[in-house]
Amino acid sequence: MGNNTKEPGLSGRENQITEGVIWKQLLLFFFPILFGTFFQQLYNTVDAIVVGQFVGKEALAAVGGPTGTLINLLVGFFVGLASGATVIISQFYGAGRADKVGYAVHTSVAFSLLCGLGIMAAGIFGAPLALSMMGTPGDIMEHAVLYIRIYFAGTIPNLIYNIGSGILRAVGDSKRPLFFLITGCVTNIVLDVVLVVYLQMGVAGAALATILSQTASALFVVVVLTRTRESYRLKASQIRLDMRMLARIIRIGLPAGLQSVMYSLSNVIIQSSVNSLGTDTIAAWTAYGKIDSVFWMIINAFGISITTFVGQNYGAGKLERVKQGIRQCMLMTLGSAVVLSFILYHFGFYIFEIFTTDGAVLEKGMEILHFLVPAFITYVTIEIYSGALRGIGDSWIPMMLTMVGVCALRVAWIMIAVPLRRTITTVVFSYPLTWSVTTVLFLVYFHRFSKLGSGRRRGRA
């Protein structure tokens, strides 16, 4: 097919992302992503609830604390890289270049298989050393090593699901990934009850439940991609690396991957500081992380929505529509952050009790929640602007802003301030401090120097 071939999947229909009412399209895309992210988060949350209630606080600390940080470090890097494929596919799809969509799909799947093997090996063999370097307490080390090794054994299905759902979202389909996640989540809950509660397999059962349910979600995605007749159809015989397409994907995705790594590395350092405060604080931080994830689900869903919206409209040459979408998405995200902050601040205690009834853990958890929740709004601009910039392929400068404003400053705070006053409040103050500074950097760059803010005309998709 030539470069001007129209997307066969549109079949003459109007592409609503590039033609429909902006705020409606953002919300129609947002809610399936939000619910999908919710069910994805629910995998580890259910693990935490089950092991916290039926195994103990040591197991709770192991499943969600240091192990969660390491998982986010390695898997988050790939998800960042994969965002390059989502941007490329959305731009080609919006421009009607069906042949390029096919090249991008097969290259991204081949890339995910290679990355899966590498991450699996790194996670299985490097986990004990990494956990030790983070200062993981001895009473949870055995649980943590066992959980993380089993989890990383299932890396490939995890990455296949992530890249497959990214492909579907890039072409405007955010509903089917949601259905697949719901199925996987229900599977995870059932397996958690069977393996942890009835068979008493402890953290090993929780990890097995997670990877088996992720495998189910991955299989559903693969079936959809192989059976569609549209340009993003996946054919096993064509799964290979197109080096030019891979270079383009990495050029856009690598900054997002590095940004994720930098976030995770700074969180590793924070987790190390939390580890030094004892098991009660680790368990409280783990439980808070599950509550906190509600906010991140909403923010990330808006971020993914604006990336796809900007990508398709930028590819179609509709710059003014891009700018309107960013403004409307920003307002909706700010409103959501305010409402959620109010709810969590006043009713968060009841959510904490789902994870544990230990008095010391609850007290520490509420201290963390009341300190951080009011600061959520300071992060909104970072997510929406970086998502929008990624949609036009501008990833490197946002990555540099994040490196300076979030990661470097956060590490400096932990290294300088925490030794002077070793409390959980001092540790977590690093979050609102760095969010606020980075927001200022993004505002300046976006409005004064970027293509979207300065009015410079776009290049070719």
LINBEL-V86905 format. One record per residue. RES is the residue in one letter. SS is DSSP state (h for helix, s for strand, l for the rest). D_FIRST is the distance of its C-alpha to the first C-alpha in Angstrom with 1 decimal. Layout:
BEGIN
res:ss:d_first
RES:SS:D_FIRST
RES:SS:D_FIRST
END
This chain:
BEGIN
res:ss:d_first
M:l:0.0
G:l:3.8
N:l:6.7
N:l:8.0
T:l:6.1
K:l:9.4
E:l:10.6
P:h:11.1
G:h:14.4
L:h:15.8
S:l:15.8
G:l:17.3
R:l:19.9
E:l:21.2
N:l:20.4
Q:h:24.1
I:h:23.9
T:h:22.8
E:h:24.8
G:l:27.7
V:l:31.3
I:h:31.1
W:h:34.0
K:h:33.1
Q:h:29.6
L:h:31.1
L:h:33.6
L:h:31.4
F:h:29.3
F:h:32.5
F:h:34.6
P:h:32.3
I:h:31.9
L:h:35.6
F:h:36.6
G:h:34.1
T:h:35.6
F:h:39.0
F:h:38.5
Q:h:37.1
Q:h:40.2
L:h:42.3
Y:h:41.6
N:h:43.8
T:h:46.0
V:h:47.0
D:h:47.7
A:h:49.9
I:h:51.8
V:h:52.5
V:h:53.7
G:h:55.6
Q:h:57.5
F:h:57.9
V:l:57.9
G:l:59.3
K:h:58.7
E:h:58.1
A:h:55.2
L:h:53.9
A:h:54.1
A:h:52.3
V:h:49.4
G:h:48.5
G:l:50.0
P:h:49.3
T:h:46.8
G:h:44.7
T:h:44.7
L:h:43.5
I:h:40.8
N:h:39.5
L:h:39.6
L:h:37.4
V:h:35.1
G:h:34.9
F:h:33.6
F:h:30.6
V:h:30.0
G:h:30.0
L:h:27.5
A:h:25.3
S:h:25.5
G:h:23.3
A:h:20.4
T:h:21.3
V:h:21.2
I:h:17.9
I:h:16.2
S:h:18.1
Q:h:17.1
F:h:13.3
Y:h:13.9
G:h:16.2
A:h:14.0
G:l:11.2
R:l:8.6
A:h:7.5
D:h:5.9
K:h:9.2
V:h:11.2
G:h:10.6
Y:h:11.8
A:h:14.6
V:h:15.7
H:h:16.3
T:h:17.8
S:h:20.1
V:h:21.3
A:h:22.1
F:h:23.9
S:h:25.9
L:h:27.1
L:h:28.4
C:h:30.0
G:h:31.6
L:h:33.4
G:h:34.7
I:h:35.9
M:h:37.5
A:h:39.5
A:h:40.5
G:h:41.6
I:h:43.6
F:h:45.4
G:h:45.7
A:h:46.9
P:h:50.7
L:h:50.8
A:h:48.7
L:h:50.9
S:h:54.0
M:h:53.0
M:l:52.5
G:l:56.1
T:l:55.4
P:l:58.9
G:h:60.2
D:h:60.7
I:h:57.0
M:h:55.6
E:h:55.6
H:h:53.8
A:h:51.2
V:h:50.4
L:h:50.1
Y:h:47.9
I:h:45.5
R:h:45.1
I:h:44.3
Y:h:41.8
F:h:39.9
A:h:39.8
G:l:37.3
T:h:35.1
I:h:31.9
P:h:31.7
N:h:32.5
L:h:29.7
I:h:27.2
Y:h:28.3
N:h:28.1
I:h:24.5
G:h:23.4
S:h:25.2
G:h:23.8
I:h:20.2
L:h:21.4
R:h:23.3
A:h:20.5
V:l:18.6
G:l:22.0
D:l:23.5
S:l:26.9
K:h:28.7
R:h:27.7
P:h:28.5
L:h:31.8
F:h:32.6
F:h:31.8
L:h:34.2
I:h:36.9
T:h:36.8
G:h:37.0
C:h:39.8
V:h:41.9
T:h:41.5
N:h:42.7
I:h:45.7
V:h:46.8
L:h:46.5
D:h:48.4
V:h:51.2
V:h:51.3
L:h:51.0
V:h:52.9
V:h:55.5
Y:h:56.3
L:l:55.5
Q:l:56.6
M:l:54.0
G:h:54.1
V:h:51.3
A:h:49.8
G:h:49.4
A:h:47.8
A:h:45.3
L:h:44.5
A:h:44.0
T:h:41.5
I:h:39.3
L:h:39.4
S:h:38.3
Q:h:35.5
T:h:34.3
A:h:34.3
S:h:32.1
A:h:29.6
L:h:29.4
F:h:28.7
V:h:25.8
V:h:24.3
V:h:24.7
V:h:22.9
L:h:19.9
T:h:19.7
R:h:20.2
T:l:18.0
R:l:15.0
E:l:13.4
S:l:10.7
Y:l:13.8
R:l:14.8
L:l:16.7
K:l:16.8
A:h:19.8
S:h:18.6
Q:h:15.9
I:l:18.5
R:l:19.0
L:l:19.4
D:l:16.8
M:h:19.6
R:h:17.9
M:h:16.6
L:h:20.1
A:h:21.8
R:h:20.2
I:h:21.2
I:h:24.6
R:h:25.2
I:h:25.0
G:h:26.4
L:h:29.1
P:h:31.4
A:h:31.2
G:h:32.0
L:h:34.9
Q:h:36.1
S:h:36.3
V:h:38.2
M:h:40.5
Y:h:41.3
S:h:41.9
L:h:44.1
S:h:46.2
N:h:46.5
V:h:47.6
I:h:50.3
I:h:51.3
Q:h:51.3
S:h:53.6
S:h:56.0
V:h:55.9
N:h:56.6
S:l:59.8
L:l:61.1
G:l:61.5
T:h:60.1
D:h:61.0
T:h:58.9
I:h:56.0
A:h:56.1
A:h:56.4
W:h:53.4
T:h:51.4
A:h:52.3
Y:h:51.7
G:h:48.2
K:h:47.4
I:h:48.8
D:h:47.1
S:h:43.7
V:h:43.8
F:h:43.5
W:h:40.7
M:h:38.8
I:h:39.0
I:h:38.3
N:h:35.3
A:h:33.8
F:h:34.1
G:h:32.6
I:h:29.5
S:h:29.2
I:h:29.4
T:h:26.9
T:h:24.1
F:h:25.3
V:h:25.4
G:h:22.0
Q:h:20.1
N:h:22.3
Y:h:22.2
G:h:18.4
A:l:18.7
G:l:21.4
K:l:24.4
L:h:27.0
E:h:30.0
R:h:28.7
V:h:28.3
K:h:31.9
Q:h:33.2
G:h:31.6
I:h:33.2
R:h:36.6
Q:h:36.6
C:h:35.4
M:h:38.3
L:h:40.9
M:h:39.9
T:h:40.0
L:h:43.3
G:h:44.8
S:h:43.7
A:h:45.2
V:h:48.5
V:h:48.9
L:h:48.0
S:h:50.3
F:h:53.2
I:h:52.6
L:h:52.5
Y:h:55.4
H:h:57.7
F:h:56.6
G:h:55.1
F:h:58.3
Y:h:57.6
I:h:54.2
F:h:55.8
E:h:58.2
I:h:55.3
F:h:54.9
T:l:58.5
T:l:62.1
D:l:63.4
G:h:65.4
A:h:64.8
V:h:61.0
L:h:60.9
E:h:63.0
K:h:60.8
G:h:57.6
M:h:58.9
E:h:59.9
I:h:56.4
L:h:54.9
H:h:57.3
F:h:56.6
L:h:52.8
V:h:51.7
P:h:53.0
A:h:50.8
F:h:47.5
I:h:46.7
T:h:46.7
Y:h:43.4
V:h:41.3
T:h:40.2
I:h:39.0
E:h:36.6
I:h:35.2
Y:h:34.9
S:h:33.4
G:h:30.8
A:h:29.9
L:h:29.7
R:h:27.6
G:h:25.1
I:l:24.6
G:l:24.5
D:l:28.2
S:l:29.8
W:h:32.1
I:h:34.8
P:h:35.1
M:h:35.5
M:h:38.3
L:h:40.0
T:h:40.1
M:h:41.4
V:h:44.3
G:h:45.0
V:h:44.7
C:h:44.9
A:h:47.2
L:h:49.5
R:h:49.6
V:h:50.5
A:h:53.1
W:h:54.6
I:h:54.9
M:h:56.4
I:h:58.9
A:l:59.8
V:l:59.7
P:l:62.4
L:l:64.7
R:l:64.4
R:l:62.9
T:l:62.1
I:h:58.9
T:h:59.0
T:h:58.9
V:h:55.9
V:h:53.8
F:h:54.7
S:h:52.1
Y:h:49.4
P:h:50.5
L:h:51.5
T:h:48.1
W:h:46.1
S:h:48.2
V:h:47.9
T:h:44.1
T:h:43.7
V:h:45.5
L:h:43.2
F:h:40.1
L:h:41.6
V:h:42.4
Y:h:39.0
F:h:36.9
H:h:39.0
R:h:39.9
F:l:37.2
S:l:33.8
K:h:31.0
L:h:31.6
G:h:35.4
S:h:36.0
G:l:33.8
R:l:31.7
R:l:28.3
R:l:25.2
G:l:22.7
R:l:18.9
A:l:17.3
END
